[in-house]
Amino acid sequence: MSGAPFLSVLRDRWRATGADLPGGNPLLSHRAPMEGYLWRFTDQARGRVLVVACGVNDHPDQPWGTVVVAAHPDRLMRSASVDGAHASTTGYEISAPPVFSLSKGLLHARLGEDIDIRCSLDPVHTWPQRRLLHGSGVFSVVPGLNHYWHPHLFDARVTGTARLAQETWNLSDCHVYAEKSWGRGFPRAWWWGQAHGFDRPDLCVAFAGGLLGRGRATVNVSGLTLNMGSRMLSLVPPTALVRARVRDGSWRISGRTPRYEVDLIGDAAGSQALPLPVPLLQPHHFGHSLQHLAGQLRVRVRRDGKEIYTGSSALAALETGTL
């Protein structure tokens, strides 16, 4: 076997463990048991939020997928599971026919007769290419973990519409966030959040955490990402100290590096959580998470001991889940 094909085989085998080599592209399918993709559209002016998620499970007998659409303020939620879902190993392309497709920046989700989302996404703020590691930090190169996380899109120009039951939304005024997660399945317990909708339109915040590992080696791990225009902060252990306390409708996440301090305080604000389906590894079997589509999230950022931003959003996603 010549050098190039041999290295390609080694790379593919490495990625099949869930890990990425430094500088690799985590958006390509790892062929992991679970590959999950999420897009979140925030229309701050109208107080609306739209979530589209697609999961691809690479089951040895029959690959299958799950598509979820949820919207605020109507508390709309639709989902479907189908056989034959596929995520590409060579490009950022996903298909779960006949309910979902993403190719060349064109997203289409159709669930039944009353949900039809069609839009194009032109990225504006993304995960910097100069970063050799993705959103899981040094854990991104560690093989065999049960869950990896990568927030990769912090805003985009959107062209398109979403037909949601009796309403049709123009998505062109939305801020867009997108992420990918993958691995052997969801953690036994997890927490997650994301927000646009601050007084700084270029501010995007996301955090994720859960119980990772096996048996006595299980640990509580959290990370957060904050993007302000051309500046992106990624706070993930061990290069940052990140602590999370999530309970009783409250999310408190703090991250510290030698230069930066980021504090996030999330509050369900009396809203009722939506139960969203979470695919398990067995085909067409599900758990669920509880997600507030429009909670309150307060953000404080300090650099070298000086406060550089404090603000809040009333359109934050705040989620917990257990399996």
C-alpha positions as CSV (number, residue, x, y, z in Angstrom):
1,M,0.0,0.0,0.0
2,S,1.4,3.4,-1.0
3,G,2.0,6.2,1.5
4,A,-1.1,8.4,0.8
5,P,-3.7,5.6,0.8
6,F,-2.1,4.1,3.9
7,L,-2.3,7.4,5.8
8,S,-5.9,7.9,4.6
9,V,-6.8,4.5,6.1
10,L,-5.1,5.3,9.4
11,R,-6.9,8.7,9.5
12,D,-10.3,7.0,8.9
13,R,-9.7,4.4,11.5
14,W,-8.7,7.1,14.0
15,R,-11.8,9.2,13.2
16,A,-13.9,6.1,13.6
17,T,-13.0,6.2,17.3
18,G,-14.6,9.6,17.5
19,A,-11.4,11.6,17.7
20,D,-10.0,14.0,15.2
21,L,-6.4,14.7,14.3
22,P,-5.3,18.4,14.9
23,G,-6.6,20.5,12.0
24,G,-9.1,17.9,10.9
25,N,-12.7,18.7,9.9
26,P,-15.1,17.5,12.6
27,L,-18.1,18.3,10.4
28,L,-17.4,15.2,8.3
29,S,-19.1,12.1,9.5
30,H,-17.0,9.9,11.8
31,R,-19.4,7.0,11.2
32,A,-19.9,7.0,15.0
33,P,-23.0,5.3,16.4
34,M,-24.5,8.8,16.8
35,E,-23.9,12.0,14.8
36,G,-26.1,14.9,15.8
37,Y,-26.6,18.2,14.0
38,L,-28.5,21.3,15.2
39,W,-29.4,24.7,13.8
40,R,-31.0,27.4,15.9
41,F,-32.6,30.5,14.3
42,T,-33.2,33.5,16.5
43,D,-35.5,36.4,15.3
44,Q,-34.8,39.0,18.0
45,A,-37.1,41.7,16.6
46,R,-40.1,39.4,16.6
47,G,-39.2,37.4,19.7
48,R,-39.2,34.1,17.8
49,V,-36.9,31.0,17.9
50,L,-36.8,28.0,15.5
51,V,-34.8,24.9,16.2
52,V,-34.0,22.2,13.5
53,A,-32.1,19.1,14.5
54,C,-31.1,16.0,12.6
55,G,-29.5,12.9,14.2
56,V,-27.9,10.1,12.1
57,N,-27.4,6.8,13.8
58,D,-24.9,4.5,12.0
59,H,-26.5,1.2,13.2
60,P,-24.8,-1.9,11.8
61,D,-28.1,-3.4,10.5
62,Q,-29.8,-0.3,9.2
63,P,-28.7,3.4,9.5
64,W,-31.5,5.6,10.6
65,G,-32.2,9.2,11.5
66,T,-34.3,11.5,13.6
67,V,-35.5,15.0,12.6
68,V,-36.9,17.5,15.2
69,V,-38.4,20.9,14.6
70,A,-39.4,23.1,17.5
71,A,-40.5,26.8,17.6
72,H,-41.2,29.6,20.1
73,P,-43.6,31.2,21.0
74,D,-46.1,28.7,19.7
75,R,-44.6,25.7,21.6
76,L,-44.7,23.9,18.3
77,M,-42.8,20.6,18.1
78,R,-42.7,17.9,15.4
79,S,-40.5,14.9,14.9
80,A,-40.0,12.0,12.6
81,S,-37.7,9.0,12.4
82,V,-36.7,7.3,9.1
83,D,-34.5,4.5,7.9
84,G,-31.6,5.2,5.5
85,A,-30.2,8.5,7.0
86,H,-26.7,9.3,5.9
87,A,-24.0,11.8,6.7
88,S,-21.1,12.2,4.3
89,T,-17.4,11.5,5.2
90,T,-16.2,13.9,2.5
91,G,-18.4,16.9,2.8
92,Y,-20.8,18.7,5.1
93,E,-23.8,16.9,3.7
94,I,-26.6,15.1,5.6
95,S,-29.7,13.4,4.3
96,A,-32.7,11.7,6.0
97,P,-35.1,11.2,3.1
98,P,-37.8,12.3,2.7
99,V,-37.8,14.6,5.7
100,F,-34.4,16.3,5.7
101,S,-31.4,17.3,3.6
102,L,-28.4,19.6,3.9
103,S,-26.1,20.1,0.9
104,K,-24.0,23.1,-0.2
105,G,-25.5,25.3,2.4
106,L,-29.1,24.5,1.5
107,L,-31.2,23.2,4.3
108,H,-34.6,21.6,3.8
109,A,-36.8,20.0,6.4
110,R,-40.3,18.8,5.7
111,L,-42.4,17.0,8.3
112,G,-45.9,16.2,7.2
113,E,-48.1,18.7,5.3
114,D,-47.7,21.7,7.7
115,I,-43.9,21.9,8.4
116,D,-41.7,23.0,5.5
117,I,-38.4,24.8,6.1
118,R,-36.2,25.8,3.1
119,C,-33.3,28.1,3.5
120,S,-29.7,28.8,2.4
121,L,-27.0,29.6,4.9
122,D,-24.1,31.8,4.1
123,P,-21.7,31.7,7.0
124,V,-20.5,35.0,8.6
125,H,-18.9,34.0,11.9
126,T,-17.5,30.4,12.2
127,W,-15.1,28.4,14.2
128,P,-11.6,29.8,13.3
129,Q,-9.7,27.7,10.9
130,R,-6.5,28.6,12.7
131,R,-7.7,26.6,15.7
132,L,-6.2,23.1,15.4
133,L,-8.6,21.6,17.9
134,H,-12.4,21.7,17.8
135,G,-15.0,22.6,20.5
136,S,-14.0,19.7,22.8
137,G,-10.5,21.1,23.1
138,V,-7.8,18.6,23.9
139,F,-10.5,15.9,24.3
140,S,-11.1,16.2,20.5
141,V,-7.9,14.1,19.9
142,V,-8.7,11.5,22.6
143,P,-10.2,8.3,21.1
144,G,-13.1,6.4,22.5
145,L,-15.0,9.1,24.5
146,N,-18.7,8.7,24.6
147,H,-19.5,12.2,23.5
148,Y,-17.8,15.0,21.5
149,W,-19.1,18.6,20.9
150,H,-18.3,21.2,18.3
151,P,-20.1,24.6,18.0
152,H,-19.0,25.7,14.5
153,L,-21.4,28.4,13.2
154,F,-22.1,31.6,15.2
155,D,-24.0,33.5,12.6
156,A,-24.9,33.4,8.9
157,R,-26.9,35.3,6.3
158,V,-30.1,33.4,5.8
159,T,-32.4,33.4,2.8
160,G,-35.6,31.4,3.0
161,T,-38.8,30.7,4.8
162,A,-40.2,28.3,7.4
163,R,-43.8,27.2,7.1
164,L,-44.9,26.2,10.6
165,A,-48.5,25.1,10.8
166,Q,-50.6,28.2,10.1
167,E,-47.7,30.6,9.9
168,T,-44.9,31.3,7.5
169,W,-41.7,32.9,8.8
170,N,-39.3,34.9,6.8
171,L,-35.9,33.8,8.1
172,S,-33.8,36.6,6.6
173,D,-33.7,38.6,9.9
174,C,-32.6,35.6,12.0
175,H,-29.2,35.0,13.6
176,V,-28.1,31.4,13.2
177,Y,-26.1,29.1,15.4
178,A,-25.1,25.5,14.4
179,E,-23.3,22.7,16.2
180,K,-22.4,19.1,15.8
181,S,-22.1,16.3,18.5
182,W,-21.2,12.7,18.1
183,G,-20.0,9.6,19.9
184,R,-21.4,6.4,21.3
185,G,-24.6,8.1,22.5
186,F,-25.8,10.8,24.8
187,P,-24.3,11.1,28.3
188,R,-26.2,9.7,31.3
189,A,-27.0,13.3,32.2
190,W,-26.3,16.5,30.4
191,W,-27.0,20.3,30.2
192,W,-26.8,22.6,27.3
193,G,-27.6,26.2,26.3
194,Q,-27.3,28.7,23.5
195,A,-28.3,32.3,22.9
196,H,-28.3,35.1,20.5
197,G,-30.6,38.1,21.2
198,F,-28.3,40.3,23.2
199,D,-27.9,44.1,22.9
200,R,-24.8,43.2,20.9
201,P,-26.1,41.5,17.8
202,D,-22.7,39.9,17.1
203,L,-22.7,38.1,20.4
204,C,-23.3,34.4,20.4
205,V,-23.0,32.1,23.5
206,A,-23.1,28.3,23.8
207,F,-22.3,25.9,26.5
208,A,-22.5,22.1,27.0
209,G,-21.7,19.7,29.7
210,G,-22.4,16.2,31.1
211,L,-21.3,13.1,32.8
212,L,-18.6,11.6,30.6
213,G,-16.6,8.4,30.9
214,R,-17.3,5.0,32.2
215,G,-17.9,3.6,35.6
216,R,-15.7,5.1,38.3
217,A,-14.0,7.1,35.6
218,T,-17.1,9.1,35.0
219,V,-16.5,12.9,35.5
220,N,-18.5,16.1,35.2
221,V,-17.2,18.0,32.2
222,S,-18.4,21.4,30.9
223,G,-17.3,23.8,28.2
224,L,-18.5,27.1,26.8
225,T,-17.9,29.1,23.7
226,L,-18.5,32.9,23.3
227,N,-18.2,34.7,20.0
228,M,-18.2,38.5,19.7
229,G,-17.7,39.4,16.1
230,S,-14.2,38.5,15.1
231,R,-13.2,37.4,18.7
232,M,-14.0,33.8,19.8
233,L,-13.4,32.4,23.3
234,S,-13.4,28.7,23.8
235,L,-13.2,27.6,27.4
236,V,-12.7,23.9,27.9
237,P,-10.8,21.9,30.5
238,P,-7.9,21.4,31.1
239,T,-6.8,24.8,29.5
240,A,-9.7,26.5,31.4
241,L,-11.4,25.9,34.7
242,V,-15.1,25.5,33.9
243,R,-17.7,24.8,36.6
244,A,-21.4,24.1,36.1
245,R,-24.2,24.0,38.6
246,V,-27.6,23.1,37.0
247,R,-30.7,22.5,39.1
248,D,-34.3,23.7,39.6
249,G,-34.6,25.8,36.5
250,S,-31.2,27.4,37.0
251,W,-28.1,27.1,34.9
252,R,-24.8,28.6,36.3
253,I,-21.7,28.2,34.2
254,S,-18.4,29.9,34.9
255,G,-15.2,29.7,33.0
256,R,-11.7,30.9,33.9
257,T,-8.4,31.3,32.0
258,P,-5.4,33.4,33.0
259,R,-6.9,36.3,31.0
260,Y,-10.6,35.8,30.8
261,E,-13.5,35.2,33.1
262,V,-16.9,34.3,31.7
263,D,-20.0,33.9,33.9
264,L,-23.4,32.6,32.5
265,I,-26.5,32.6,34.6
266,G,-29.5,31.0,33.0
267,D,-33.1,31.0,34.3
268,A,-36.2,29.2,33.0
269,A,-38.0,32.4,33.8
270,G,-41.3,30.6,34.5
271,S,-41.4,29.1,31.1
272,Q,-42.6,25.5,30.5
273,A,-40.0,23.2,29.0
274,L,-40.7,21.3,25.8
275,P,-39.9,17.5,25.9
276,L,-37.8,16.9,22.8
277,P,-37.0,13.3,21.5
278,V,-33.5,12.1,21.9
279,P,-32.5,9.1,19.8
280,L,-31.1,6.1,21.5
281,L,-28.8,3.6,19.8
282,Q,-31.5,1.0,19.2
283,P,-33.3,2.0,16.0
284,H,-36.4,4.1,16.5
285,H,-36.1,4.2,20.3
286,F,-36.0,7.4,22.1
287,G,-35.4,9.2,25.4
288,H,-36.1,12.9,25.8
289,S,-34.6,16.1,27.0
290,L,-36.4,19.1,28.5
291,Q,-35.7,22.3,26.7
292,H,-36.8,25.9,27.4
293,L,-36.8,27.6,24.0
294,A,-36.8,31.1,25.4
295,G,-35.2,31.3,28.8
296,Q,-33.2,34.1,30.3
297,L,-29.4,34.1,30.0
298,R,-27.2,36.7,31.6
299,V,-23.6,37.0,30.5
300,R,-20.6,38.7,32.1
301,V,-17.2,38.8,30.4
302,R,-14.0,40.1,32.1
303,R,-10.5,40.4,30.5
304,D,-7.5,41.0,32.7
305,G,-9.8,41.8,35.5
306,K,-11.8,44.5,33.6
307,E,-15.4,44.0,32.6
308,I,-15.8,44.1,28.8
309,Y,-19.4,43.0,28.5
310,T,-22.5,42.5,30.6
311,G,-25.9,41.8,29.1
312,S,-28.7,39.4,28.8
313,S,-31.0,37.6,26.3
314,A,-34.6,36.6,26.8
315,L,-34.4,34.1,23.9
316,A,-32.0,31.5,25.2
317,A,-32.2,27.8,24.8
318,L,-31.7,26.1,28.2
319,E,-31.8,22.3,28.3
320,T,-31.3,19.3,30.7
321,G,-31.4,15.6,29.9
322,T,-31.1,12.2,31.6
323,L,-31.1,8.7,30.2
